[in-house]
Amino acid sequence: MTPTAGTIRVFHHPATLEHDAGSGHPESPERIRAILRTLREGPLACRLAVEDAPAADRDALERVHPATYLDALQRLVQQGGGRLDEDTVASPGSWDAALRAAGGAVAAMRSAVAGVPAFAAVRPPGHHALADRAMGFCLINNVAVAAHAALAEGVARVLIVDWDVHHGNGTQAIVERDPRIRYVSLHQWPLYPGTGRADERGVGNIFNVPRPPGLPRAEYVAALDAAVQDATDGWLPELMLLSAGFDAMAGDPLAGFTLEPDDYAEWVTRWRALGVPIASVLEGGYAPTRIAVAVETHLAAL
């Protein structure tokens, strides 16, 4: 399709609902259903273009993950699935879901570079996935796949901003030796996965913002914005990718930050002043109704 001015593209695929993490698991398909329902029934509905997320191709995946890991994950799924760590599961639908999740992230990136803001409403999430290991609900590192696809397609500098309440250890590990990518993360400390100290700097491209739970929301907003300003001082990215987890909101069952939906819009509004394309990719957030409102609010700001 050729989007018109003011369009917001949302990439989704029904296959992402077929990843089954198990009964009672917080990373459930209802997260996506709530988001799509809210977007389609809300004030943005007339501006939305909801499109099928394509499956990521093998070249895109192998820029981030070794073939041996991908083959082993696909084989496990084809054999019926199984447990990958204490809280990460592969089910019979997980391989197709993971391909569409990574492909949706790449499609959102391409849309943003072409001038149309975009959001990948996909699961399973990705920012805990290491190059050769699944963990923390994550199988494929979607935002890292999108970042490396952008580099391969001519983007020179990519900024990843991760506002999920958990540190994106997988993303950091994948990009921390690549000066073409800068990674900024605001996250609760101490909390799973135990990484993300402020002194973890990579090759000067890592900007971690660990904070305790329960602070006034304005403190979190200011801290992440200051880190983004630091990361872009003298280094203007050509693309911003948001690892958009919404578990930093007040009331999330897995964490203790205090953000509200308007805070995500404030960040996006500030960062639009950089004048670079922005795409976002869903990560965590485990109160479906709450995250749906936050997604709608931050997309309106795009």
Secondary structure, 3 states (H helix, E strand, C coil): CCCCCCCEEEEECHHHHHCCCCCCCCCCCHHHHHHHHHHHHCCCHHHEEEEECCCCCHHHHHCCCCHHHHHHHHHHHHCCCEEEECCEEECCCHHHHHHHHHHHHHHHHHHHHCCCCEEECCCCCCCCCECCECECCECCCHHHHHHHHHHHCCCCCEEEEECCCCCCHHHHHHHCCCCCEEEEEEEECCCCCCCCCCCCCCCCCEEEEEECCCCCHHHHHHHHHHHHHHHHCCCCCCEEEEEECCCCECCCCCCCCCECHHHHHHHHHHHHCCCCCEEEEECCCCCHHHHHHHHHHHHHHC
